[in-house]
Amino acid sequence: MDVSGRGFSRVRGFACEDGEAQVLRLMSGLAPFLGAPAGLARALREARKAARSGAAGYDPARHAALVRLARQGGSARGGEGAPRCGSCGRVV
């Protein structure tokens, strides 16, 4: 659906389910495919880059699911198992 013109902004997407339900659904779907913490860190970097650039393919629910999976992986932010940058070692 594309509505454009004077006084209209472009419609980018629509979700008919609750945001929390959507994030939980994505978490269960993403977990098996991310594998090691490096895969999760890579996916988080890509999501953050898309969010900053305003990319058309950015999905805030997927980003939220990735953040929650990262927090579940490490006991606390910065704890053992938290995704870290490969070059400097800081928590991503």
C-alpha positions in Angstrom: 0.0 0.0 0.0 1.5 3.3 -1.1 -0.2 6.5 -0.1 1.8 9.5 -1.1 1.0 13.1 -2.0 0.3 16.4 -0.3 -0.3 15.8 3.4 0.4 12.1 3.4 3.4 10.2 4.5 4.4 6.9 3.1 3.0 3.8 4.9 6.0 1.5 5.6 4.4 -1.5 7.2 1.6 -2.9 9.3 1.5 -5.6 12.0 -1.7 -7.1 13.2 -0.3 -8.7 16.4 0.8 -7.3 19.7 4.4 -6.1 19.8 5.3 -8.3 22.7 3.9 -11.4 20.9 5.8 -10.5 17.8 9.1 -10.1 19.6 8.6 -13.5 21.4 7.8 -15.2 18.1 10.9 -13.8 16.5 13.0 -14.8 19.5 11.9 -18.4 19.1 12.5 -18.3 15.4 15.9 -16.6 15.5 17.6 -18.6 18.3 18.4 -21.8 16.3 19.8 -19.9 13.4 22.2 -17.6 15.2 24.3 -20.3 16.7 27.5 -19.0 18.5 27.7 -15.6 20.2 29.6 -14.3 17.1 26.5 -14.8 14.9 24.3 -13.0 17.4 26.8 -10.1 17.6 26.9 -9.9 13.8 23.1 -9.8 13.6 23.0 -7.1 16.3 25.6 -4.9 14.4 23.6 -5.2 11.2 20.3 -4.3 13.0 22.0 -1.2 14.6 23.5 -0.1 11.3 20.1 -0.4 9.6 18.4 1.5 12.5 21.0 4.4 12.2 20.8 4.6 8.4 17.0 4.5 8.3 17.2 1.5 5.9 13.9 0.4 4.4 14.4 -3.2 5.6 14.9 -2.3 9.3 12.6 -4.3 11.6 12.3 -2.9 15.1 10.7 -6.1 16.4 13.6 -8.2 15.1 16.1 -5.8 16.6 14.3 -6.1 20.0 14.3 -9.9 19.7 18.1 -9.9 19.0 18.7 -7.6 22.0 16.7 -9.9 24.3 18.5 -13.0 23.0 21.8 -11.3 23.7 20.8 -10.5 27.2 19.6 -14.1 27.8 23.0 -15.4 26.5 25.0 -13.5 29.1 23.8 -13.4 32.7 24.2 -9.7 32.9 25.3 -6.9 30.5 29.0 -7.5 30.1 28.9 -10.9 31.8 30.5 -14.0 30.4 28.8 -15.1 27.2 27.7 -11.6 26.3 28.5 -10.7 22.6 31.8 -8.9 22.3 33.6 -7.0 19.6 36.2 -9.1 17.9 38.9 -6.4 17.7 38.6 -4.6 21.0 36.7 -7.0 23.2 34.0 -4.6 24.4 30.4 -5.7 24.8 28.3 -5.0 21.8 
